[in-house]
């Protein structure tokens, strides 16, 4: 049977035997009570790995023809999805899991040549998994899910058996975060330089080049001895549990520890599309009264609502490129949502994919996400390239699973610590509009960076 129920255990504890694999993923619905935070997945033992970089695309270390999106589409066609057979409707039943970096946008639009990365890292790392572990955190049920290929029916079964053997070694409870190791991030650019970049973006807006641009900054640190990827993720998760949290190991020299609150694109097998852009941020208050006041101020703020509305219009346009005529709608506009460390304004854009198209077509139409670029998108990305002066890498791209059945869910790669070799990167920014204030925008980026900084410093606010 391609779907087998197994004894339930905490998915974070279940991941511990896999946490040091060269390529694996833990997709962690860590925000308790959030309706989007139901399913968690462990993807390990991939049958193939796609890596894309400045020199081209390789599958299992061998160069292949095609851009990263075309290669991903070909590889997804190599397996048959697991049938539910009357069991639970598990959203992800085998397929691709990994990250798509921001600079993949150059394969979709004519954009400036990306800057060299320090440390070097690929544009995309995606594992292909025909056996995954799925955890329904609401119903407290767990499953081994296998996909198959007619010419190789034993491969998924063997990998599934390996997953179960390794799962049997997991501890009964997840490890507690160890806060004793301490290190600090330092900014790549001084505050004055970042604020000058914001002021220049405002000047572009006043000149009529764009309506909005997302301007970001980068902090970096050396990974301290004794703080491995799982330990750092545990600390981030404790500070900022998120509905689209993830720990991705993308080879020995690259890992992503993410607490993303933002859905990029979801796609159901029958073609229903949803994106949930975030624009507008306030910190959580120290008391219930202060927290409510901050939330009310955000909900009523004209500048934040304008930011959100512009990106909603951009995403409506992007999705319309591949959606059935008349199907794109905005059922929610500028709703207040509260997370562990921040309040956000979140909108919902929905549509229905044109028959015959699939998840990679949707990615081609919408990548990178409008909430981390600006409007109009291409000109905003040109200005971002000029004003940031450095590559974004995995940041502001997407962490995604894409099923063999054509389903997909993905998160914008924000609130994420990226480890490249022994270097740790933390990045954040915000949408700049005509009435933005450079100093206030800088302070907003610090609010978003706070859980990342505290996860490394060992501080618990």
N, C-alpha and C positions, 0 to 999 in steps of 0.2 A: 504493500500500500504506500502511495506517495506521501500521505500525511498520517503521522502516528502520534497519538497523545502520549506524553511522558510525564513523570511526576513534576509538579510545579515547585520551583524554588525562586528565590529572589534573583532577577536577571543580572544584577550587578555582581552578586556572589558567583553566579554561573559563569560569568565572563572571566573570572580570575585565571583559570587554567590557560586561557587563550591570549592573555594580555601582552605577552612578549613575542607573539608570532610576528614574522616579518610583515605579512599582509593580512589584516583582519579588520573587522569593524564591529563596534558595539553601538547600535542605534537605540538610544536610551530615552524612553518617555518618563522623564524625571520629575515633571511638574504634577504633583498629586492633585487630583480634582479637576485638572484641565481636561475638557472633553476630547482634545486632540492627543492627549497623553495616555493612550490605552495600550498600544502594542510596542514592545521592545524586541529587538532582533540581535542575534549573534551570528555573524558571518565569518567563517574561518575555513581553512582548507580550500582555497579557490582552485578551480581547474584551469584558469588562465588569468593573467594580469595584463591590463593595458596601461602603458605609460606613454604620455605625450609630452614633448618638450620642444625647445627651439630647433632641435635637429630632426624632428619628425616623430613618428609614432612607432612603437614597438609592442608586439604581443609576445609575452614570455621571453623578452630579451631579443627577439628577432624583428628587424625593421619590416614594416608592411606599408602598402600603398594606401593613400587616402588621408583626409583630414581626421582629427580625433572624433568628430561626430559621426562620420561615415564608418569608421572602424568600430565604434561602439554599436552602431546599428547592425553591422554585419555580425558581430559576436553575439548579440542578443537573439539572433535568428538561429542559433545552433542548438537550442534546447526547447523542449516542450514543457509548458508549466504544469505544476502539480495540480491535479483535479481535486476539488473539495469533497466529492463523493458524499454529499449530504452532511458533512461535518461543519465546523465553524468557518465563517467567511474570513479567512486570514488575508489581510491586504497584500502582503509581500510573500510570494511563494517561490522564491528563487529568481536570480537574475544578477544584475550589476549593482555593486555598492562601492562608493568612493567619492572623491571630490573632483570638481571642475573648477580650476582656478580662473580668476578674473581675466587674465590675459588671453584666455581662449577666445575672447571676443574678436581678436584679430583674424580669426578664421571665418568670421561672419560678416564683418564690415571692414571698410578701408580705414585703418587706424594707424597712428604713429607706431614705429617700431618699438617694442617694449624695452625698458631698461634692463640691464643685466642685474641678476639677483645676488644678494649677499645675505645669507649663504645661498648657493645654487640650489634650485629645486625644480621639479617638473611642473608643467602646466596642468596635468591631470594624472591621477592614479585611480584606476577602477579595477576591482577584482570581480571575477565572474564566479558565481556560486550556484551549484546545483543541489546543495544541501544547506539548509539554514535552520537555526533554532528560533522559534517564535514564542513570545510570552505575552499572554493576555493578562495585563496587570490588574484589570478590573474584575474579571471572572476568576483570576488565580488559576489559570490553566496554561499548560505549555505543550509545545508540539515540535517534533522533527518534521520538516517539510523537505521533500525531495522532488526535483524536476528530473526529466529524463530526456535522452536522445535515442531514437529508435536503434541506431547502429551501435550504441554503447550503453546498454541498459544496466550494466553492473557498476558503472563508475559512480553514479550518484548514491547507490546503495552502499558501496564501500566507504565513500566519504561520510555518509550519514552514520555508519557504524563507528567510524573514527571519532566523529563529534560526540557520540554518546559515551564512548570509552573515556574520552577526555573530560566530558562533563561530570562523570562519576567521581572525579578527583576534586571537584569544586568544594569549598568549605560550605557549611550550612548557612552562614550569614556573611554579608559583605564586610570587607575589612574597613575599619574606621580610619578616617584621615589622620595622618601624622603631621602635626603642625610645627614640629620642632625645627625643621630645616627652613632657613630664612635667606631670601635674596631679594634684590630690588630691581625693578625695571628702570631704565633711563631713556629719555626721549631722544630720537634721532635728530630732531630739530628743536631749537629753543622756542619758547612760547611766542616770542615776537615774530618769528618767521612763520609760524603756523597762522597767527592772526593776520599777518600781511597777505598770506595766500587767500584767506577768507575775504579780506578787503578787495583783493584783485578779482575774486569771483563775483563780488557784488558789483564791481565796476563793469564786468562783462555783462551782467544782467541789466544794468542801467543803460549800457550801450545797445541793448537789443539782441545780443548774441544768443542768450539762453534765458529761460525762466528760473532754472534751479540747477545747482550742481552739488554733488556730495563730496565734500573735502575732508580728508582724513589725515591722521598722523600715526606714526609708528613708534612703539617703545621696544627696547630689546634688553636682554640679559643673557648671561651665561648660565646654563643649567647647573645648579649646584649638585655636588656629589650626593648620591643617595636618594635623589628625587626622580624616580622614573616616571614614565608616561602615565601609568595607572595611578600612582600616588598623587601626581599633580591634578589629574582629572578628578579624583576623589575630593580634593580640596576645593576645586572650582565648583563641583556639583553640590557640595555642602553649602557653599555661599550663594549659588545661583542655580537652583534646579529649574530646568527649562523643558518645554514640551518637545523641542527638537534637539536635545542634547546628544552628543556623540563623542566617542573616542575612536579615531581611525589611526591604524598603523599602516603606513604606506611605504614599506621598506625600512631597513635599519636606520636610515638617516632622516626620516620624515614622519611626523605624527601630528594629528590635530586633536586638541582637547576643546570641545565646543559646548557652549551653553546658549545656543541660538534660540531666541523666542519667535523667529519669523519664518513662516512658511513661504517658500518661493513659488513652486508649482506643484499641485497635486493633480493626478489624472486617474480616473477610474477605468477599469477594463472596457466599459461601455462608452467612454469618451467624455465624461464630465470633467471639466477643468475648474480649478480654484486656485487663486493666489490671494495672499493676505498681507499687503504691504503695510509696513510700519513707518510712520513719520509723526514726530511729536513725542517729546520725552520730558519727564520730570522725575526727580529722585523720590523714593519713598520717605515719608516723614518719620520723625523720631517718636511721635505720639499719634494716637488715632485722630485727634483733632488736626494736627499738622499734616498728616497723611491725606485726610479728606480735603483739606484746603488746597494742597498741591494738585490733587487729582481734579478738583473743580476748576482750578486755574488753567490746567492743561486743556480740559474739555472746552473751555470758553475762549482759548487763545486764538485770535485771528491768524497770526503768523503760522502757528503749527497746523491749523486746519488748512491754510493755503498750501503749505508744503505737501500735506497728505493728498489734497485734491489734485494737485498737479501730477503726482505720481500715479494716482488712480487713472487719470486720463491717459497717461503714457501706457500703462499696463492694459487698459481697454484697447488701445491701438495695437499693441504687440500681440495680444491674444487674438484680436480680430483678423490678423494675418493668416491664421490657420483654423479659425472657428467657423462653424456654420453661420450663415447670414442671419442676423437678428438674434443670435443666441447669447450675446455678451450682455451681462447685467451687473449692477452694483447693488446687491441686497443690503449691504452694511457700509455706511460711510462715516468715518471718524468716530468709531466706537471706542470708549475708554476701556483698556485692559490693563490689569495690574499684575506685575511679576515680582520676583523676590526682591529686587533692588530698584526697580523703576516702574513708573506708569508710562503707558504708551497710548497713542491714538492708532487704531488699526482699522483698515477697511477691507472689504471682501469683494473681489471681482470674480464672476463666474462666467462660464461659457460651455459650449459643446464642440468638441473637435470635429472638423470636417471628416466624413467617412473616408477611409483609406489612408489617413495620416496617423502617426503614432507619437510616442513620447519624445523621440529625438527630433522630430519635426517641430514639436512644441518648444523644445529647448532652443533650437535654431532661431525660432521666431522671437524669443523673449530673453535670451541670455546676452549679457549679464542682467541681473534684475534692475528694474527701473528705480527702486528705492535706494540703490547704492551707486547710481550713475547720475541721473538728472534728466532734464527735459529742455530742448530736444536731446535725445539720448546720444547721438553720435557727436554732436558739437560739445555736449557736456563732457564726454569721455576725452575728447581732444584737450579740453581745458583742464580736466583732472590730470592728464599726462603732463601738461606744462607746469601746473601749480604744485603737484605733489613731488615730482622729480624723482620718483622711485617706483619700482613695481609693487603691486599689491600681493601677487602670489595667490595662495589659496583664499586669502581674505577677500570678501565681497564677491566670491564666486558662489558655488553651491555644494552642499553635501547632499547626496541623493541615493535613493534606491530606485532601480528601474526593473520591473518584473518582466519575465519572459512572456507574460500574458498581455503586456502593453500598459499595465498600471505603473504609476510612478508617484513618489512623494519626495520632496526636496525642501531644504532649508537654506536661506541665505547664510553664508559663512560669516557671521558677525559674533561678537562676544566669544572669541575663539583665541586660544593660545596655539601658535604654530611652533613646533620644534623642528628646526633644520640643523642636522648635526647636533652640536652642543649649544646652539644659539636658540633662545626663546624669543618669539615675537608676539606682541600684543598691539592691536590696531583698533582705532575707533574714529568716528567723525560724525558728520551730520549734514542735513540738507541746508544749503545756503539759498536764501531768497532775498528779494530786494530790501526788506526791512530787517535783515539779520544784523546782529551786532557781533563783531569779531570776538570780543572778550566773552560774551555770553555763549557763543558757539564753542569756544575753547572749554569753558566750564562744563557745557553739556557733554563734550567728549570725555571729560574726566569722570563724569557720572557713569558713563557706559564702560569706562575702563576699570572702575573701582573693583568689581569682583575679580577681574584678571590680575590686577596688581596685588590685591589682598591674598589671592590664591598662592602667589609666589612668595610674598613677604611673610606669610603665616599669620597675618592679622585677621581677626574676625570681628567686623564692625557690629 
